[in-house]
Amino acid sequence: MAREWLLAVDLGTTWTRAAYTTSDGGAPVVVRVPATQLAWFPTAVARSSDGRWLVGDAARSRRIGRPDWYWSDVKRELGQDEPRLVGGHPFAPVEAAAQPVLHAARLARRQAGRGFDRLVLSAPVCFSADQRAALLEVGENAGFAPETVTIVDEAAAAARSALGPRPEDGTWVVIDIGGGTFDAALVSADRGVANVLDQVGDDAAGGRALDTAIVARLRDRYQIEDADGEAERRRALYLRDAARMLREELSEGRAADVFLPDLLLELSLTPAQLRDLVEPVMAPAIESCSAMLARNDLSWEKINALVLAGGATRGPTVRAQFAALAPLRDAAAPELAVVLGLTVPTEPSNRTILSVG
């Protein structure tokens, strides 16, 4: 039987990434945005004045001038029935979340020169049954027949990619920290074959949770008060952008400074201050990993290494939290670990792949 063309989409809280495999069974091809040549675009949507959906950078360009026409946290609202007003009109989360997947499919089709037979989407381990059902509906709204859409847990996908095609024998914990969630998989590898034994997830330990903690500190330290209406929405966006830039800048330096334009303030953050904020955010996720090991009769001392994936694991403050537990290894392409893992062939028995055991 001929192999199918498969499109994999990692619909992240902050960024969307895509890759595809062809019928010849070769290495996966990462989809890139033509204008930037980046392998990701913002998971953000907005409505234009003439009623079209805008996605990615085009949507983000509207977030300051028209924040009520902009929607950036759509993935978190999957599984909810309540529509949101965007540009004065109500839209269900499933419809809005389908737009980044559609955008990724168009970019992939343009790059590949043809369409795709199957779609694989990623889901955080902590997603509920309702959220997973909504994610399957997203795939259908993006133009794929129901029987061609499957879901793979992000922890399992990251493990498939991060350990390589022939993983070293041993016991590993693969951690993926994205913009919105923390996902971890316990993996046993024997004779080059990896098996996911267990997994855990936390939707309060991703990059956005760190940014929320930074924003709270900035508001307190610089006495930034809430504004009214549109002004507060813009200020919140500026502060979140500032928090993310401070966090990312600290991954490469001893201190970080960002200018906040609407208040004419220079904001700063030190590594020690960031460490104080990171520890309470990451502590519950680390505890859940320790519990996962314990229920499998293991401990941190008994694993070969912690394998890190996801953009948030690049920061030294986050890395230090895990370096105290076990030796660290990096996935070959940390930001792409999940989407590349989605392209690894599987034999699903149903549309949702749990990938445990």
N, C-alpha and C positions, 0 to 999 in steps of 0.2 A: 504494500500500500504506500502511495506517495506521501511524503512528509508534508505537513501543512505550514503555511506562513503564520507565525505567531507574533502578536503584539503584546508586550508587557508594559504596564503603566503603574508606576509607583505614585499614587495620588497622595502626596504628603500633606500635612497640615500647612506647611509653609511653601514647599517647592514640589513641583511635579516633574517626574523624570520618566523617560520611555526608552525602550530598546526593542529590537525585533530579531527574530531568526527566520531564515529562509528555508525553502524546501530542500536545499542541499545539505542541511544539517551542520553548517559551518558555525564559526564563532558568532556570538550575538553582536549586533550593530547598535551602537548608542545613537539615539536620535538627538540632533543638535538644532538649536534655534538659528536660522540663517542669519539674522541681524547681529547676533552676538557670538555665535559659535559655542555658546554654553550648552551643557548637557542638561539643563533644567530651566524652568521658568516659574514665576510665582503662581501658587495656587490661589489665584484671586480672580474675581469676576466683577463686572460692572455693566451697567446699561448705558447705551449711548442715547443721545437726544432723539435719534430716529428709531429707537426701539430695538437695536441690535445688541447682542451679547458681546462684550469685550473681555478678553482673557489675558492673563499674564501681565507683562509690562504695560500693555495698552490699558488694562484695567487699573493698574497701580497709578497711572498718570492722572486718574480722576479722583484719587482718594483724598487729596487735600482740598481741592476746589469744590468737590461734590461728594462728601463722605456718605451721604444718604443714598447715593447711587452705586455704592461700592460694597462688596462682600468678600471678606478675606478668610473667615473662619468656617467656611461652608462644610468642610469635612467633619468638624466637631458636631454639626447639627444633623448629620445623617441619622435616620431612624426616628426623627421627630416629625410630627404631622403639621406643626404650626408653620405657616408660611411666613416669609419675611418680606417687608416692603422694600423694594429696590427701585429707585426712580419713580416712586409713587404707585407701583403695581406689586401685587403679591406673587411670590414665587416659592415653590416648595424646595427644600434643600436638595432633593434628588435631581430636580431639573437644573439647578445651579451647579451642582457637583459634576453633572455630565459635561459641562462646557469645557473644563480643562482636559477631560479624557478625549472629547471630540477634537480639541485643538492638538493634542498629542498625536491622535490618529491621523489628522491632516498633515502634520509635519512629517510623520513617519511615511505616509503614502507618497508624499512629494519626494522624500529621500530615497525610498525603495523603488518608486516607479510603478507601484501596484497596491492593491488593498490586501487585507489580512483575513485569514480564515478563523482565527481564534483570538480571544482577548483574555489575558490574565491580569487580575488586579490584586493589589496588596491590601491587607487588613491588619491593623494593630491587634495584638493578642487580646487586649482588653475589650475589643468590640463585642457588643451583645448580638444576640440572634437577630434582633430588629435592625441593628446597624448593618449587619452582614447582608440581610435581605435587601436593605436599601442600596447597598453597594452593588449587588447583582443587578438591581433595577437601573443604577447609573450606567452600567455596561450596556444594558438594553437601550436606554435612552441615547447612548452614544452610537447606536446603529448596528449593534451586534445581536444576532439571534440568541435567545435564552440558553439554548443548549451549547453555545460556543463560548460562554463566559464562565470563568472559574476564579476562585479566590485562593490565595496562599497567604498564610500568616507571615507578617514581616520578620519575625524572629527566625522562622524556618528558612525564609528566602535569604536573609542575610547570612545564615549559617552555610547554606549551599554555596554561596559565592565566596565568602570570606576565607573559608578553609581551602579553597582551590579544588581543581578537578580530582586530585588524588591526595586527600588530606593525610597528614602525618598521624600515625596511630597514637591514640591517647584519649583523654577526656578534656573537653574544652567547654568554656562558657563564651558564647558569642553575644555581644551586647551591641544593640543599635539604638543610638539616641538621636532622634530626629527633632524637628521643630515642635511637634506636639506630643509625642509619646516616647516612652522607654520600653524597649522590647528585648528580651534575653532568651537564649536557647541553650539548653544543656545538651552537648553533642558527644557521642562516643564514636570514635573512628577506629576501624580495624581492617587491616589489609587494604587500605585505600578506599574503604566504603564508610561513609558517615551516616549515622542514624540519630535523629533528634529524639532524645529521651523525654524531655520535659521543656516547658517554656512558661514564662511569666511576662506580664506587661503592666505598665503604669501610665495613665494618661495625665499625670501631674508631675512628670519629671523630665519633660523635654525642654528644648531651647526656649519655647515661649514661657514656660513656667519660670525659668531663670530670668527672662526679660521682665516678667511681671514683678519679681522680687527686686530687680534693679530699679524699675520705675518707682516702686514704693519707697525705696531708699532715697532716690533722687528727689521725689516730692517732699519727703521729710527733711532732708539735709538742706535743700535750697528753698524750703517753704513755698513750694509751688501749689497754689490753691486751685480748686476746681473752677472752671469758667462756666458759662451758660450756653446751652444749645449747641449750635454749630461750632462755636469757638472751643468748647470743651472737646468735641469730637476731633477737631484738628489738633488740639494740644495733646490729646491722648495718642494720636498717630505719630506726632513729632517725638513724644517721649518714648514710645515703643521703638521707633527707629533709632533714637539715641541710645537706648539700652542695648539693642542688638549690636550697634557699631562699637560701643564701649566694650562689650563682651568679646567681640571678634578682634578688636584692636589689642586687647589684653593677651590674646593668644600669641602675640608676636613681640610684646614689649613690657616694660616695667610699670607703666602707667598709661592711662588713656584719657583723652579729652575730646569732647564733642560740643559744638556750638548749637544752642537751641534758638532758632530764629525768632519765634513769636514772642519770646520773653527776653531776647538779647542776653542770654546767659551762657557762660562757658561751664559745661558740666564735666566733672572728672571722676575717675574711679581708680582705685589702686588694687593690685592683686590681693592684698590682705582683706580689703573690703569685699571683693568678689568672693573670696574663699568663705567668708562668714555667711554669704548669701547662698552659695552653692551647697554647703553641707546640709542644711535642713531640707532643701529641695530633693537632694539625691538620697538622703538617709532611708526613706521608706522603700525606694526601689532597690537599694542595696540589701535591705532586710528581706525583701521578697526573694532576691537571688539566694541569700543565705538559707532561707526556708526551702527553696527549690532543691538546693544541694542536700540539705538535711533529710528531706523525704526520699531522696535517692541514695541514702547512706553514704553521702560524700561531704566533704568540707573544702574550703578554699585551698587548704594545704595539699589536697589530693588531686587537683586538676593540673593539667600541663600549663595552661595559660588562659588569660582573658583576652579574647580577640575583639578589638574595638572597631565599630563601623558607625557611620552617621556623622554628619558635619559637626555636631556639638561635641564629639569626642576629641576634636583637635585641640581644644583649649587646655592648657596645662593645669588649670585649677580643677577642671572636671577629671582629667587623667589622674591627678594625684589622689582623688578619692578611691580609684580602683587600683592604683599601683600599690596601695597599702594592703591589698587583699591577696594579689597573685601577680605573677609575671605578666607583662602586657605584650601583646602583639597587635599590629595594625592590619586591617584588611587591605588588600592591594589597592583598591579604589574605595575609600571609606564612604564617600557620598553616593556611590553607585552600587554599593553592595546589595541592597534590596532589589533594585530593578534588574540587575544582572542575575541574581538568584531566581527571579521569577521566570527567566527564560530556560532554566534547567529542566529537561524533560521529566515528566512524572506520569504515573498511571492512576489518575483520579478515579475513585469509585463514585463520586458525586460532584456536584458543582462547587462545593466548599471543601477545600483541602485543609485538614487540621494539622497534618504533618507531624504528629507526635507518636512515638512508639515504633 
